[in-house]
C-alpha cells in the first residue's frame, strides 16, 4: 500500500544521499592529494611563458571548391 511506497521512497532518498555524499568525499580527497602534489612539485607544473592565440593553434582553412 501507500505506507510501503513511502517507506521505499524514504529508503531510496537516504541511500542516494549517502552515495552522493561518499562520491563528493572521494572527489575532494583526490583533489586534495593532487593539489598537495602540485604544491610540493612546482617545477613539474610551471606555467607557459607565452599564451598562444587561437589562430596559432588551428590549421589554415583551405576550401575544397
CHARMM-style PDB file with segment names, atoms N, HN, CA, C and O in Angstrom:
ATOM      1  N   UNK     1       0.803  -1.179   0.000  1.00  0.00      PROA
ATOM      2  CA  UNK     1       0.000   0.000   0.000  1.00  0.00      PROA
ATOM      3  C   UNK     1       0.858   1.261   0.000  1.00  0.00      PROA
ATOM      4  O   UNK     1       2.032   1.260  -0.372  1.00  0.00      PROA
ATOM      5  N   UNK     2       0.220   2.314   0.430  1.00  0.00      PROA
ATOM      6  HN  UNK     2      -0.733   2.315   0.732  1.00  0.00      PROA
ATOM      7  CA  UNK     2       0.846   3.633   0.421  1.00  0.00      PROA
ATOM      8  C   UNK     2       2.016   3.684   1.402  1.00  0.00      PROA
ATOM      9  O   UNK     2       3.043   4.299   1.117  1.00  0.00      PROA
ATOM     10  N   UNK     3       1.857   3.035   2.564  1.00  0.00      PROA
ATOM     11  HN  UNK     3       1.022   2.535   2.796  1.00  0.00      PROA
ATOM     12  CA  UNK     3       2.926   3.078   3.560  1.00  0.00      PROA
ATOM     13  C   UNK     3       4.204   2.433   3.031  1.00  0.00      PROA
ATOM     14  O   UNK     3       5.301   2.875   3.370  1.00  0.00      PROA
ATOM     15  N   UNK     4       4.079   1.391   2.202  1.00  0.00      PROA
ATOM     16  HN  UNK     4       3.187   1.031   1.927  1.00  0.00      PROA
ATOM     17  CA  UNK     4       5.242   0.725   1.630  1.00  0.00      PROA
ATOM     18  C   UNK     4       5.931   1.637   0.618  1.00  0.00      PROA
ATOM     19  O   UNK     4       7.159   1.687   0.556  1.00  0.00      PROA
ATOM     20  N   UNK     5       5.134   2.361  -0.178  1.00  0.00      PROA
ATOM     21  HN  UNK     5       4.136   2.320  -0.128  1.00  0.00      PROA
ATOM     22  CA  UNK     5       5.712   3.300  -1.148  1.00  0.00      PROA
ATOM     23  C   UNK     5       6.460   4.424  -0.441  1.00  0.00      PROA
ATOM     24  O   UNK     5       7.544   4.819  -0.869  1.00  0.00      PROA
ATOM     25  N   UNK     6       5.884   4.934   0.634  1.00  0.00      PROA
ATOM     26  HN  UNK     6       5.004   4.613   0.981  1.00  0.00      PROA
ATOM     27  CA  UNK     6       6.541   5.996   1.398  1.00  0.00      PROA
ATOM     28  C   UNK     6       7.839   5.470   2.009  1.00  0.00      PROA
ATOM     29  O   UNK     6       8.859   6.158   1.995  1.00  0.00      PROA
ATOM     30  N   UNK     7       7.799   4.252   2.543  1.00  0.00      PROA
ATOM     31  HN  UNK     7       6.970   3.693   2.554  1.00  0.00      PROA
ATOM     32  CA  UNK     7       8.997   3.653   3.124  1.00  0.00      PROA
ATOM     33  C   UNK     7      10.091   3.478   2.082  1.00  0.00      PROA
ATOM     34  O   UNK     7      11.243   3.827   2.339  1.00  0.00      PROA
ATOM     35  N   UNK     8       9.754   2.942   0.909  1.00  0.00      PROA
ATOM     36  HN  UNK     8       8.818   2.658   0.701  1.00  0.00      PROA
ATOM     37  CA  UNK     8      10.748   2.720  -0.132  1.00  0.00      PROA
ATOM     38  C   UNK     8      11.273   4.038  -0.702  1.00  0.00      PROA
ATOM     39  O   UNK     8      12.456   4.142  -1.024  1.00  0.00      PROA
ATOM     40  N   UNK     9      10.409   5.043  -0.829  1.00  0.00      PROA
ATOM     41  HN  UNK     9       9.447   4.959  -0.568  1.00  0.00      PROA
ATOM     42  CA  UNK     9      10.868   6.350  -1.304  1.00  0.00      PROA
ATOM     43  C   UNK     9      11.838   6.966  -0.305  1.00  0.00      PROA
ATOM     44  O   UNK     9      12.851   7.542  -0.704  1.00  0.00      PROA
ATOM     45  N   UNK    10      11.546   6.854   0.980  1.00  0.00      PROA
ATOM     46  HN  UNK    10      10.724   6.386   1.304  1.00  0.00      PROA
ATOM     47  CA  UNK    10      12.438   7.376   2.012  1.00  0.00      PROA
ATOM     48  C   UNK    10      13.753   6.617   2.017  1.00  0.00      PROA
ATOM     49  O   UNK    10      14.818   7.220   2.147  1.00  0.00      PROA
ATOM     50  N   UNK    11      13.687   5.312   1.876  1.00  0.00      PROA
ATOM     51  HN  UNK    11      12.822   4.822   1.770  1.00  0.00      PROA
ATOM     52  CA  UNK    11      14.900   4.494   1.824  1.00  0.00      PROA
ATOM     53  C   UNK    11      15.737   4.847   0.600  1.00  0.00      PROA
ATOM     54  O   UNK    11      16.960   4.951   0.701  1.00  0.00      PROA
ATOM     55  N   UNK    12      15.106   5.032  -0.547  1.00  0.00      PROA
ATOM     56  HN  UNK    12      14.113   4.948  -0.629  1.00  0.00      PROA
ATOM     57  CA  UNK    12      15.814   5.411  -1.762  1.00  0.00      PROA
ATOM     58  C   UNK    12      16.471   6.771  -1.632  1.00  0.00      PROA
ATOM     59  O   UNK    12      17.599   6.961  -2.087  1.00  0.00      PROA
ATOM     60  N   UNK    13      15.773   7.728  -1.009  1.00  0.00      PROA
ATOM     61  HN  UNK    13      14.857   7.573  -0.640  1.00  0.00      PROA
ATOM     62  CA  UNK    13      16.351   9.061  -0.798  1.00  0.00      PROA
ATOM     63  C   UNK    13      17.571   8.960   0.108  1.00  0.00      PROA
ATOM     64  O   UNK    13      18.598   9.582  -0.165  1.00  0.00      PROA
ATOM     65  N   UNK    14      17.469   8.187   1.179  1.00  0.00      PROA
ATOM     66  HN  UNK    14      16.635   7.682   1.401  1.00  0.00      PROA
ATOM     67  CA  UNK    14      18.576   8.052   2.128  1.00  0.00      PROA
ATOM     68  C   UNK    14      19.792   7.402   1.479  1.00  0.00      PROA
ATOM     69  O   UNK    14      20.915   7.873   1.653  1.00  0.00      PROA
ATOM     70  N   UNK    15      19.573   6.324   0.731  1.00  0.00      PROA
ATOM     71  HN  UNK    15      18.660   5.941   0.589  1.00  0.00      PROA
ATOM     72  CA  UNK    15      20.686   5.639   0.070  1.00  0.00      PROA
ATOM     73  C   UNK    15      21.324   6.556  -0.969  1.00  0.00      PROA
ATOM     74  O   UNK    15      22.549   6.617  -1.071  1.00  0.00      PROA
ATOM     75  N   UNK    16      20.506   7.269  -1.741  1.00  0.00      PROA
ATOM     76  HN  UNK    16      19.511   7.219  -1.659  1.00  0.00      PROA
ATOM     77  CA  UNK    16      21.029   8.202  -2.730  1.00  0.00      PROA
ATOM     78  C   UNK    16      21.829   9.315  -2.089  1.00  0.00      PROA
ATOM     79  O   UNK    16      22.883   9.697  -2.596  1.00  0.00      PROA
ATOM     80  N   UNK    17      21.336   9.840  -0.975  1.00  0.00      PROA
ATOM     81  HN  UNK    17      20.480   9.530  -0.563  1.00  0.00      PROA
ATOM     82  CA  UNK    17      22.036  10.901  -0.252  1.00  0.00      PROA
ATOM     83  C   UNK    17      23.399  10.419   0.222  1.00  0.00      PROA
ATOM     84  O   UNK    17      24.389  11.139   0.093  1.00  0.00      PROA
ATOM     85  N   UNK    18      23.460   9.212   0.768  1.00  0.00      PROA
ATOM     86  HN  UNK    18      22.656   8.627   0.874  1.00  0.00      PROA
ATOM     87  CA  UNK    18      24.719   8.665   1.256  1.00  0.00      PROA
ATOM     88  C   UNK    18      25.704   8.414   0.114  1.00  0.00      PROA
ATOM     89  O   UNK    18      26.902   8.651   0.266  1.00  0.00      PROA
ATOM     90  N   UNK    19      25.205   7.935  -1.029  1.00  0.00      PROA
ATOM     91  HN  UNK    19      24.232   7.742  -1.153  1.00  0.00      PROA
ATOM     92  CA  UNK    19      26.073   7.687  -2.179  1.00  0.00      PROA
ATOM     93  C   UNK    19      26.655   8.991  -2.727  1.00  0.00      PROA
ATOM     94  O   UNK    19      27.838   9.047  -3.063  1.00  0.00      PROA
ATOM     95  N   UNK    20      25.835  10.035  -2.820  1.00  0.00      PROA
ATOM     96  HN  UNK    20      24.873   9.990  -2.547  1.00  0.00      PROA
ATOM     97  CA  UNK    20      26.318  11.332  -3.300  1.00  0.00      PROA
ATOM     98  C   UNK    20      27.341  11.900  -2.324  1.00  0.00      PROA
ATOM     99  O   UNK    20      28.361  12.453  -2.738  1.00  0.00      PROA
ATOM    100  N   UNK    21      27.067  11.764  -1.030  1.00  0.00      PROA
ATOM    101  HN  UNK    21      26.238  11.316  -0.695  1.00  0.00      PROA
ATOM    102  CA  UNK    21      27.998  12.262  -0.020  1.00  0.00      PROA
ATOM    103  C   UNK    21      29.336  11.544  -0.115  1.00  0.00      PROA
ATOM    104  O   UNK    21      30.384  12.180   0.000  1.00  0.00      PROA
ATOM    105  N   UNK    22      29.321  10.246  -0.319  1.00  0.00      PROA
ATOM    106  HN  UNK    22      28.470   9.730  -0.413  1.00  0.00      PROA
ATOM    107  CA  UNK    22      30.564   9.481  -0.437  1.00  0.00      PROA
ATOM    108  C   UNK    22      31.312   9.848  -1.711  1.00  0.00      PROA
ATOM    109  O   UNK    22      32.536   9.968  -1.691  1.00  0.00      PROA
ATOM    110  N   UNK    23      30.602  10.026  -2.813  1.00  0.00      PROA
ATOM    111  HN  UNK    23      29.606   9.928  -2.829  1.00  0.00      PROA
ATOM    112  CA  UNK    23      31.244  10.397  -4.078  1.00  0.00      PROA
ATOM    113  C   UNK    23      31.910  11.771  -3.948  1.00  0.00      PROA
ATOM    114  O   UNK    23      33.033  11.959  -4.416  1.00  0.00      PROA
ATOM    115  N   UNK    24      31.230  12.728  -3.319  1.00  0.00      PROA
ATOM    116  HN  UNK    24      30.317  12.576  -2.939  1.00  0.00      PROA
ATOM    117  CA  UNK    24      31.820  14.048  -3.114  1.00  0.00      PROA
ATOM    118  C   UNK    24      33.042  13.966  -2.218  1.00  0.00      PROA
ATOM    119  O   UNK    24      34.019  14.679  -2.445  1.00  0.00      PROA
ATOM    120  N   UNK    25      33.009  13.111  -1.205  1.00  0.00      PROA
ATOM    121  HN  UNK    25      32.215  12.532  -1.020  1.00  0.00      PROA
ATOM    122  CA  UNK    25      34.166  12.926  -0.324  1.00  0.00      PROA
ATOM    123  C   UNK    25      35.348  12.360  -1.098  1.00  0.00      PROA
ATOM    124  O   UNK    25      36.476  12.825  -0.936  1.00  0.00      PROA
ATOM    125  N   UNK    26      35.098  11.363  -1.937  1.00  0.00      PROA
ATOM    126  HN  UNK    26      34.181  10.985  -2.069  1.00  0.00      PROA
ATOM    127  CA  UNK    26      36.180  10.744  -2.700  1.00  0.00      PROA
ATOM    128  C   UNK    26      36.791  11.746  -3.679  1.00  0.00      PROA
ATOM    129  O   UNK    26      38.012  11.798  -3.826  1.00  0.00      PROA
ATOM    130  N   UNK    27      35.952  12.542  -4.350  1.00  0.00      PROA
ATOM    131  HN  UNK    27      34.960  12.500  -4.230  1.00  0.00      PROA
ATOM    132  CA  UNK    27      36.476  13.542  -5.277  1.00  0.00      PROA
ATOM    133  C   UNK    27      37.267  14.615  -4.535  1.00  0.00      PROA
ATOM    134  O   UNK    27      38.302  15.067  -5.024  1.00  0.00      PROA
ATOM    135  N   UNK    28      36.794  15.025  -3.367  1.00  0.00      PROA
ATOM    136  HN  UNK    28      35.953  14.658  -2.970  1.00  0.00      PROA
ATOM    137  CA  UNK    28      37.527  16.018  -2.577  1.00  0.00      PROA
ATOM    138  C   UNK    28      38.872  15.465  -2.115  1.00  0.00      PROA
ATOM    139  O   UNK    28      39.865  16.192  -2.072  1.00  0.00      PROA
ATOM    140  N   UNK    29      38.901  14.194  -1.773  1.00  0.00      PROA
ATOM    141  HN  UNK    29      38.095  13.604  -1.807  1.00  0.00      PROA
ATOM    142  CA  UNK    29      40.144  13.559  -1.330  1.00  0.00      PROA
ATOM    143  C   UNK    29      41.164  13.514  -2.461  1.00  0.00      PROA
ATOM    144  O   UNK    29      42.340  13.810  -2.248  1.00  0.00      PROA
ATOM    145  N   UNK    30      40.726  13.149  -3.655  1.00  0.00      PROA
ATOM    146  HN  UNK    30      39.771  12.909  -3.828  1.00  0.00      PROA
ATOM    147  CA  UNK    30      41.617  13.106  -4.811  1.00  0.00      PROA
ATOM    148  C   UNK    30      42.119  14.514  -5.140  1.00  0.00      PROA
ATOM    149  O   UNK    30      43.305  14.699  -5.412  1.00  0.00      PROA
ATOM    150  N   UNK    31      41.220  15.510  -5.116  1.00  0.00      PROA
ATOM    151  HN  UNK    31      40.256  15.360  -4.895  1.00  0.00      PROA
ATOM    152  CA  UNK    31      41.629  16.886  -5.378  1.00  0.00      PROA
ATOM    153  C   UNK    31      42.659  17.356  -4.370  1.00  0.00      PROA
ATOM    154  O   UNK    31      43.645  17.996  -4.735  1.00  0.00      PROA
ATOM    155  N   UNK    32      42.435  17.045  -3.112  1.00  0.00      PROA
ATOM    156  HN  UNK    32      41.634  16.525  -2.815  1.00  0.00      PROA
ATOM    157  CA  UNK    32      43.374  17.455  -2.060  1.00  0.00      PROA
ATOM    158  C   UNK    32      44.746  16.833  -2.291  1.00  0.00      PROA
ATOM    159  O   UNK    32      45.762  17.511  -2.139  1.00  0.00      PROA
ATOM    160  N   UNK    33      44.790  15.555  -2.656  1.00  0.00      PROA
ATOM    161  HN  UNK    33      43.965  15.004  -2.779  1.00  0.00      PROA
ATOM    162  CA  UNK    33      46.064  14.888  -2.911  1.00  0.00      PROA
ATOM    163  C   UNK    33      46.769  15.477  -4.132  1.00  0.00      PROA
ATOM    164  O   UNK    33      47.986  15.660  -4.116  1.00  0.00      PROA
ATOM    165  N   UNK    34      46.013  15.774  -5.188  1.00  0.00      PROA
ATOM    166  HN  UNK    34      45.025  15.625  -5.201  1.00  0.00      PROA
ATOM    167  CA  UNK    34      46.624  16.341  -6.385  1.00  0.00      PROA
ATOM    168  C   UNK    34      47.169  17.741  -6.124  1.00  0.00      PROA
ATOM    169  O   UNK    34      48.283  18.058  -6.540  1.00  0.00      PROA
ATOM    170  N   UNK    35      46.391  18.585  -5.435  1.00  0.00      PROA
ATOM    171  HN  UNK    35      45.486  18.327  -5.096  1.00  0.00      PROA
ATOM    172  CA  UNK    35      46.864  19.936  -5.140  1.00  0.00      PROA
ATOM    173  C   UNK    35      48.074  19.908  -4.221  1.00  0.00      PROA
ATOM    174  O   UNK    35      48.962  20.752  -4.339  1.00  0.00      PROA
ATOM    175  N   UNK    36      48.119  18.954  -3.314  1.00  0.00      PROA
ATOM    176  HN  UNK    36      47.398  18.267  -3.218  1.00  0.00      PROA
ATOM    177  CA  UNK    36      49.281  18.820  -2.434  1.00  0.00      PROA
ATOM    178  C   UNK    36      50.509  18.396  -3.241  1.00  0.00      PROA
ATOM    179  O   UNK    36      51.610  18.889  -2.999  1.00  0.00      PROA
ATOM    180  N   UNK    37      50.326  17.490  -4.194  1.00  0.00      PROA
ATOM    181  HN  UNK    37      49.431  17.089  -4.391  1.00  0.00      PROA
ATOM    182  CA  UNK    37      51.434  17.075  -5.055  1.00  0.00      PROA
ATOM    183  C   UNK    37      51.937  18.253  -5.889  1.00  0.00      PROA
ATOM    184  O   UNK    37      53.142  18.458  -6.030  1.00  0.00      PROA
ATOM    185  N   UNK    38      50.991  19.027  -6.440  1.00  0.00      PROA
ATOM    186  HN  UNK    38      50.012  18.860  -6.325  1.00  0.00      PROA
ATOM    187  CA  UNK    38      51.374  20.192  -7.237  1.00  0.00      PROA
ATOM    188  C   UNK    38      52.117  21.202  -6.371  1.00  0.00      PROA
ATOM    189  O   UNK    38      53.077  21.816  -6.834  1.00  0.00      PROA
ATOM    190  N   UNK    39      51.696  21.383  -5.137  1.00  0.00      PROA
ATOM    191  HN  UNK    39      50.915  20.884  -4.760  1.00  0.00      PROA
ATOM    192  CA  UNK    39      52.347  22.336  -4.242  1.00  0.00      PROA
ATOM    193  C   UNK    39      53.772  21.901  -3.915  1.00  0.00      PROA
ATOM    194  O   UNK    39      54.657  22.746  -3.775  1.00  0.00      PROA
ATOM    195  N   UNK    40      54.005  20.593  -3.790  1.00  0.00      PROA
ATOM    196  HN  UNK    40      53.286  19.907  -3.904  1.00  0.00      PROA
ATOM    197  CA  UNK    40      55.330  20.091  -3.451  1.00  0.00      PROA
ATOM    198  C   UNK    40      56.257  19.951  -4.666  1.00  0.00      PROA
ATOM    199  O   UNK    40      57.474  19.855  -4.506  1.00  0.00      PROA
ATOM    200  N   UNK    41      55.690  19.938  -5.878  1.00  0.00      PROA
ATOM    201  HN  UNK    41      54.701  20.016  -6.009  1.00  0.00      PROA
ATOM    202  CA  UNK    41      56.490  19.778  -7.098  1.00  0.00      PROA
ATOM    203  C   UNK    41      56.156  20.897  -8.091  1.00  0.00      PROA
ATOM    204  O   UNK    41      55.607  20.612  -9.155  1.00  0.00      PROA
ATOM    205  N   UNK    42      56.465  22.139  -7.783  1.00  0.00      PROA
ATOM    206  HN  UNK    42      56.911  22.370  -6.918  1.00  0.00      PROA
ATOM    207  CA  UNK    42      56.082  23.243  -8.676  1.00  0.00      PROA
ATOM    208  C   UNK    42      56.850  23.239  -9.994  1.00  0.00      PROA
ATOM    209  O   UNK    42      56.375  23.806 -10.977  1.00  0.00      PROA
ATOM    210  N   UNK    43      58.022  22.616 -10.037  1.00  0.00      PROA
ATOM    211  HN  UNK    43      58.408  22.156  -9.238  1.00  0.00      PROA
ATOM    212  CA  UNK    43      58.821  22.611 -11.264  1.00  0.00      PROA
ATOM    213  C   UNK    43      58.110  21.826 -12.365  1.00  0.00      PROA
ATOM    214  O   UNK    43      58.211  22.175 -13.541  1.00  0.00      PROA
ATOM    215  N   UNK    44      57.399  20.776 -11.991  1.00  0.00      PROA
ATOM    216  HN  UNK    44      57.317  20.492 -11.036  1.00  0.00      PROA
ATOM    217  CA  UNK    44      56.702  19.950 -12.976  1.00  0.00      PROA
ATOM    218  C   UNK    44      55.492  20.659 -13.575  1.00  0.00      PROA
ATOM    219  O   UNK    44      55.009  20.250 -14.631  1.00  0.00      PROA
ATOM    220  N   UNK    45      54.997  21.695 -12.937  1.00  0.00      PROA
ATOM    221  HN  UNK    45      55.389  22.027 -12.079  1.00  0.00      PROA
ATOM    222  CA  UNK    45      53.756  22.335 -13.352  1.00  0.00      PROA
ATOM    223  C   UNK    45      53.954  23.830 -13.597  1.00  0.00      PROA
ATOM    224  O   UNK    45      53.113  24.635 -13.198  1.00  0.00      PROA
ATOM    225  N   UNK    46      55.036  24.205 -14.236  1.00  0.00      PROA
ATOM    226  HN  UNK    46      55.720  23.552 -14.560  1.00  0.00      PROA
ATOM    227  CA  UNK    46      55.277  25.617 -14.497  1.00  0.00      PROA
ATOM    228  C   UNK    46      54.313  26.123 -15.568  1.00  0.00      PROA
ATOM    229  O   UNK    46      53.925  25.380 -16.469  1.00  0.00      PROA
ATOM    230  N   UNK    47      53.942  27.362 -15.461  1.00  0.00      PROA
ATOM    231  HN  UNK    47      54.257  27.966 -14.729  1.00  0.00      PROA
ATOM    232  CA  UNK    47      53.014  27.965 -16.420  1.00  0.00      PROA
ATOM    233  C   UNK    47      53.759  28.316 -17.701  1.00  0.00      PROA
ATOM    234  O   UNK    47      54.947  28.635 -17.670  1.00  0.00      PROA
ATOM    235  N   UNK    48      53.071  28.257 -18.801  1.00  0.00      PROA
ATOM    236  HN  UNK    48      52.106  27.998 -18.826  1.00  0.00      PROA
ATOM    237  CA  UNK    48      53.671  28.628 -20.077  1.00  0.00      PROA
ATOM    238  C   UNK    48      53.979  30.124 -20.063  1.00  0.00      PROA
ATOM    239  O   UNK    48      53.189  30.929 -19.570  1.00  0.00      PROA
ATOM    240  N   UNK    49      55.112  30.471 -20.598  1.00  0.00      PROA
ATOM    241  HN  UNK    49      55.753  29.817 -20.999  1.00  0.00      PROA
ATOM    242  CA  UNK    49      55.519  31.873 -20.555  1.00  0.00      PROA
ATOM    243  C   UNK    49      54.692  32.723 -21.514  1.00  0.00      PROA
ATOM    244  O   UNK    49      54.396  33.878 -21.211  1.00  0.00      PROA
ATOM    245  N   UNK    50      54.316  32.174 -22.657  1.00  0.00      PROA
ATOM    246  HN  UNK    50      54.557  31.235 -22.904  1.00  0.00      PROA
ATOM    247  CA  UNK    50      53.555  32.937 -23.630  1.00  0.00      PROA
ATOM    248  C   UNK    50      52.329  32.136 -24.054  1.00  0.00      PROA
ATOM    249  O   UNK    50      52.445  30.980 -24.459  1.00  0.00      PROA
ATOM    250  N   UNK    51      51.165  32.751 -23.959  1.00  0.00      PROA
ATOM    251  HN  UNK    51      51.071  33.690 -23.630  1.00  0.00      PROA
ATOM    252  CA  UNK    51      49.944  32.062 -24.367  1.00  0.00      PROA
ATOM    253  C   UNK    51      49.799  32.146 -25.881  1.00  0.00      PROA
ATOM    254  O   UNK    51      50.092  33.176 -26.489  1.00  0.00      PROA
ATOM    255  N   UNK    52      49.345  31.052 -26.478  1.00  0.00      PROA
ATOM    256  HN  UNK    52      49.107  30.215 -25.984  1.00  0.00      PROA
ATOM    257  CA  UNK    52      49.137  31.039 -27.914  1.00  0.00      PROA
ATOM    258  C   UNK    52      47.735  31.548 -28.225  1.00  0.00      PROA
ATOM    259  O   UNK    52      46.796  31.340 -27.456  1.00  0.00      PROA
ATOM    260  N   UNK    53      47.614  32.202 -29.340  1.00  0.00      PROA
ATOM    261  HN  UNK    53      48.376  32.371 -29.965  1.00  0.00      PROA
ATOM    262  CA  UNK    53      46.315  32.680 -29.795  1.00  0.00      PROA
ATOM    263  C   UNK    53      45.597  31.530 -30.500  1.00  0.00      PROA
ATOM    264  O   UNK    53      46.228  30.555 -30.910  1.00  0.00      PROA
ATOM    265  N   UNK    54      44.287  31.648 -30.637  1.00  0.00      PROA
ATOM    266  HN  UNK    54      43.775  32.439 -30.303  1.00  0.00      PROA
ATOM    267  CA  UNK    54      43.501  30.571 -31.245  1.00  0.00      PROA
ATOM    268  C   UNK    54      43.906  30.362 -32.700  1.00  0.00      PROA
ATOM    269  O   UNK    54      43.844  29.235 -33.192  1.00  0.00      PROA
ATOM    270  N   UNK    55      44.316  31.412 -33.397  1.00  0.00      PROA
ATOM    271  HN  UNK    55      44.365  32.327 -32.997  1.00  0.00      PROA
ATOM    272  CA  UNK    55      44.755  31.280 -34.783  1.00  0.00      PROA
ATOM    273  C   UNK    55      46.038  30.486 -34.920  1.00  0.00      PROA
ATOM    274  O   UNK    55      46.272  29.868 -35.958  1.00  0.00      PROA
ATOM    275  N   UNK    56      46.867  30.491 -33.903  1.00  0.00      PROA
ATOM    276  HN  UNK    56      46.677  30.993 -33.059  1.00  0.00      PROA
ATOM    277  CA  UNK    56      48.113  29.731 -33.940  1.00  0.00      PROA
ATOM    278  C   UNK    56      47.877  28.249 -33.659  1.00  0.00      PROA
ATOM    279  O   UNK    56      48.677  27.403 -34.057  1.00  0.00      PROA
ATOM    280  N   UNK    57      46.789  27.943 -32.981  1.00  0.00      PROA
ATOM    281  HN  UNK    57      46.139  28.631 -32.658  1.00  0.00      PROA
ATOM    282  CA  UNK    57      46.504  26.553 -32.638  1.00  0.00      PROA
ATOM    283  C   UNK    57      45.798  25.806 -33.768  1.00  0.00      PROA
ATOM    284  O   UNK    57      45.993  24.602 -33.938  1.00  0.00      PROA
ATOM    285  N   UNK    58      44.969  26.529 -34.548  1.00  0.00      PROA
ATOM    286  HN  UNK    58      44.810  27.506 -34.410  1.00  0.00      PROA
ATOM    287  CA  UNK    58      44.186  25.886 -35.600  1.00  0.00      PROA
ATOM    288  C   UNK    58      44.972  25.845 -36.899  1.00  0.00      PROA
ATOM    289  O   UNK    58      45.847  26.677 -37.143  1.00  0.00      PROA
ATOM    290  N   UNK    59      44.646  24.871 -37.722  1.00  0.00      PROA
ATOM    291  HN  UNK    59      43.935  24.196 -37.524  1.00  0.00      PROA
ATOM    292  CA  UNK    59      45.270  24.770 -39.050  1.00  0.00      PROA
ATOM    293  C   UNK    59      44.631  25.793 -39.986  1.00  0.00      PROA
ATOM    294  O   UNK    59      43.506  26.237 -39.760  1.00  0.00      PROA
ATOM    295  N   UNK    60      45.353  26.155 -41.026  1.00  0.00      PROA
ATOM    296  HN  UNK    60      46.267  25.794 -41.210  1.00  0.00      PROA
ATOM    297  CA  UNK    60      44.804  27.076 -42.015  1.00  0.00      PROA
ATOM    298  C   UNK    60      43.648  26.417 -42.738  1.00  0.00      PROA
ATOM    299  O   UNK    60      43.670  25.210 -42.981  1.00  0.00      PROA
ATOM    300  N   UNK    61      42.626  27.209 -43.088  1.00  0.00      PROA
ATOM    301  HN  UNK    61      42.608  28.190 -42.891  1.00  0.00      PROA
ATOM    302  CA  UNK    61      41.456  26.697 -43.786  1.00  0.00      PROA
ATOM    303  C   UNK    61      41.646  26.869 -45.266  1.00  0.00      PROA
ATOM    304  O   UNK    61      41.900  27.976 -45.740  1.00  0.00      PROA
ATOM    305  N   UNK    62      41.523  25.763 -46.019  1.00  0.00      PROA
ATOM    306  HN  UNK    62      41.317  24.863 -45.633  1.00  0.00      PROA
ATOM    307  CA  UNK    62      41.622  25.793 -47.471  1.00  0.00      PROA
ATOM    308  C   UNK    62      40.333  25.166 -48.020  1.00  0.00      PROA
ATOM    309  O   UNK    62      40.149  23.952 -47.925  1.00  0.00      PROA
ATOM    310  N   UNK    63      39.443  25.986 -48.594  1.00  0.00      PROA
ATOM    311  HN  UNK    63      39.594  26.972 -48.671  1.00  0.00      PROA
ATOM    312  CA  UNK    63      38.185  25.425 -49.102  1.00  0.00      PROA
ATOM    313  C   UNK    63      38.433  24.480 -50.271  1.00  0.00      PROA
ATOM    314  O   UNK    63      39.400  24.648 -51.014  1.00  0.00      PROA
ATOM    315  N   UNK    64      37.567  23.491 -50.435  1.00  0.00      PROA
ATOM    316  HN  UNK    64      36.781  23.354 -49.832  1.00  0.00      PROA
ATOM    317  CA  UNK    64      37.726  22.460 -51.476  1.00  0.00      PROA
ATOM    318  C   UNK    64      37.371  23.028 -52.848  1.00  0.00      PROA
ATOM    319  O   UNK    64      38.017  22.680 -53.837  1.00  0.00      PROA
ATOM    320  N   UNK    65      36.361  23.891 -52.931  1.00  0.00      PROA
ATOM    321  HN  UNK    65      35.837  24.174 -52.127  1.00  0.00      PROA
ATOM    322  CA  UNK    65      35.896  24.384 -54.229  1.00  0.00      PROA
ATOM    323  C   UNK    65      36.779  25.429 -54.794  1.00  0.00      PROA
ATOM    324  OT1 UNK    65      36.514  25.938 -55.883  1.00  0.00      PROA
TER     325      UNK     65
END
